[in-house]
Amino acid sequence: MATDASTAAAAVNVRRDFPHFINGAFVPSASGKTFENRSPLDGSLIGLVSEGGKAEVDAAVAAARAALDGPWGKMPVAKRVELLYALADEINRRFDDFLAAEIADTGKPASLAAHIDIPRGAANFKIFADVIKNVPSETFEMATPDGGEALNYAVRVPRGVIAVVCPWNLPLLLMTWKVGPALACGNAVVVKPSEETPATATLLGEVMNKVGIPKGVYNVVHGLGPNSAGEFLTSHRGVNAITFTGETRTGEAIMGAASKGLRPVSFELGGKNAGLVFADADFDAAVEGIARAAFVNCGQVCLGTERVYVQRPIFEKFVAALKLKAEAMKPGLPYEKSTGIGPLISQEHLGKVLSYYGKAKAEGATLVTGGGVPDMPAELKGGSWVQPTIWTGLPETATVIREEIFGPCCHIAPFDTEDEVVALANDTPYGLCTTVWTQDLSRAHRIAKRIDVGLCWINSWFLRDLRTPFGGSKQSGIGREGGVHSLEFYTELRNVCIKYA
Ligand code: NAD
């Protein structure tokens, strides 16, 4: 069935099949195995994705290794920087193709993908080109015991072959967030995109060839996780380091694989983020901010807010205002101007989110709005649509307050004191981010110090300067990426010590 997204995808230069991209060439699996890529808008078939096995992973890792041993490994930084700029420019030149590809896979509103996914996907190459061009290295002079001197200097060398394992919620953006710095630092990559979103990673292969990135530097092997391309790649001993964004449970499995051969990992994992709204906050800005944090991208943002705490004097007013925001988000097709929210990524994820909606009801939540599936036109009934949902009245032990749902929903609870709300916010095994709304500057600084998270937004949410450290505390991640922090993972520091008389 043709929807406006699939029609748009067909109208521009977007692939309808999804082969691997290995050593600069698009290739099917040797086994001929494929799986389906279906539109979340209506369940229609977008195309068939090649499922990679050990043979494809072996070939991709070998191609990456050969690239490191070839011209890519010898290329001066200035030339790499030039190529990364060209990559960003070419993504922007093919903006509509990338937009259509991302929208076909995810069904997200074009306004969102055109504002965040594609421009940020391109920008990730430029920012890390700039970082690698400008980063200094340290030197130390020392006296030697025999009365001479020595000079120490550190050089950054690439780690080698990096496995990049990606999720489906912001496919191009989150992939290039890793591929950008990996290539800037001189590594070669093997990317395993999410099985739900194969399109933009495949399309990027065309861009790599167009701008002249040497073959084998960027490889894509499609497939699933366990007993498929994901597991084969992360357990492959030719891989020198693994960077992964996805669920905490998957991170545990990958860490197990990485322990064989002691390969380093960088993990950006799940969250159960809290939003804190104080009575002194700019009310309208807080409502707007929490509405975005809870519902944007249909709630499928790792940084999203599923636990909202509002100071008691404004609690009722806040719940009423957020309800209006949720109800104003009209579900619809990606290119329609009135569309406020797209579908979830898949029927499987819809089932998961609806099971949490059921648990909230069973555990005694007061349903403020939503709680089910919206009434969609007949041609979209096969899509993964779900209502933005707000609950109140649950104890902190309730399932929807403890577990990450990854849907457009939140629970709102009242609080009285700063100490109380800090304790509530920290009472989770996760520690990705928080968003705090207050006009009291002293309180903002105090809270930022006491919240156990990697990212603390005050009077804002998802405001990103790509030079800043990004990552989660506790079970939300290992390591930080962004700006110079990415260099810690994508390079090894080698100290050179020269003794002279
Ligand atoms: P997921 O963990 O199910 O899958 C992510 C990737 O891992 C996919 O490519 C999948 O095929 C692969 N995979 C699965 N099992 C594997 C295994 N055993 N070995 C190797 N690879 C395997 O995550 P998802 O559902 O795609 O994404 C949603 C999750 O990602 C949420 O938990 C969300 O919070 C998290 N996330 C975190 C961040 C962050 O920056 N912290 C950003 C986006 C998403």
Boltz pocket constraint, residues with backbone or C-beta under 6 A from the ligand:
constraints:
  - pocket:
      binder: B
      contacts: [[A, 165], [A, 166], [A, 167], [A, 168], [A, 169], [A, 174], [A, 192], [A, 193], [A, 194], [A, 195], [A, 223], [A, 224], [A, 225], [A, 226], [A, 227], [A, 229], [A, 230], [A, 231], [A, 234], [A, 245], [A, 246], [A, 247], [A, 248], [A, 250], [A, 251], [A, 253], [A, 254], [A, 267], [A, 268], [A, 269], [A, 270], [A, 271], [A, 301], [A, 302], [A, 404], [A, 406], [A, 432], [A, 472], [A, 476], [A, 477]]
      max_distance: 6.0
